[in-house]
Amino acid sequence: MAISLTGFRNKLDVKLWGANSPIARDVTIYNIASSTTDAYGEQYNVFDSGTVVKSIPYNKFTYQQDFLQWGELQDGQTEMVFKHDTTLKNNSMVVDTNGTTTSYQVEDIELFPYGAGSVAQVARLREKL
């Protein structure tokens, strides 16, 4: 018997995104609030105040990552899995403060479909230098 979308999400909430998850960690997502252009035509993004959410490095989410990469990652790229209802957009900034502070820009987002919805989303990120 198949589990419902809501039931599956609830199981993931406990196992993956819960406070006792051994693999999830806190990151801060800054979505673009507005963009401005200076007198020279350079565009600058203004970010919101940020939201702390749980994420999982993609290579911890699936054992196959150790043997077969999902897509071809270029230097400076990584992938993180986020909860299905996380507000995440292309060009958002993700800041990982676990260990050293590293900032990433969201380049692509792909949903993990299940039934009529999704159970998670994986974001391809590029490290900001």
Secondary structure, 3 states (H helix, E strand, C coil): CCCCHHHHHHHHHHHCCCCCCCCCEEEEEECEEEEEECCCCCEEEEECCCEEEEEEEHHHHCHHHHCCCCCCCCCCEEEEEEECCCCCCCCCEEEECCCCCEEEEEEEEEEEEECCEEEEEEEEEEECC
